[in-house]
């Protein structure tokens, strides 16, 4: 596999940051719609819309020659379904929790991705990053508000949903990185919503609520945002190591907090702010030494298993 180049890593970082802004736009739309449309239907619209928009885009760009053949179709299907589970967990959490709270807890995902990148991809993770992972996980615990720390009432079960999202997203990110060595990134983009769209479509007759005209527009936006954001993320993971890109996700906390305040008038409480600050501190520790990863060494891209 070709080693990562410094210029490629910087391009991957820029792409990842752009995708994160679009993620917050999509999450905001999800939360707005949870009071009108069932969560499974929202997830279905997100994936079907993304699949259709991405396929149409590639039909135009490639003049009808879609690079859909994968060397690992089973892995592509599992990756697609993992993202579907991730979406169900997170959108369900948004029904009960403020956007900023759900986003803060969900930031176990980049921490888990850093650890998984070392264990399953053979990426080098220096000791300072491991310390950052530990600090970040402590921040996630604070954001969850465990009663033995806060002295408040029992933990709301909905706070476990973003943790489920974090675990499935970490697995999704690792498969994205592994597939970067096997398939053209366009192929991976095309397959992102394929398996989950087919599966979710089977359940739509049981949960369907007829949307109004403006709700159809919102559902279409979910699809477009989903397709574009994850397409950009795939391109990022082909240019930089997962252990470098994952910690950048902490910038999403800023946009989620702003959106939660401006759109929903939900100001993060002290535990969310304390947890987010600790998470951010851990994230900075993991990304600070990333300059070493900019060196074009084969160890950064070595794959195992």
PyMOL commands that set and color helices and strands:
alter all, ss='L'
color gray80, all
select helices_A, chain A and resi 6-33+39-61+73-96+99-106+108-120+127-144+147-150+159-179+185-191+194-207+213-237+242-264+270-294+298-301
alter helices_A, ss='H'
color red, helices_A
deselect
rebuild
show_as cartoon
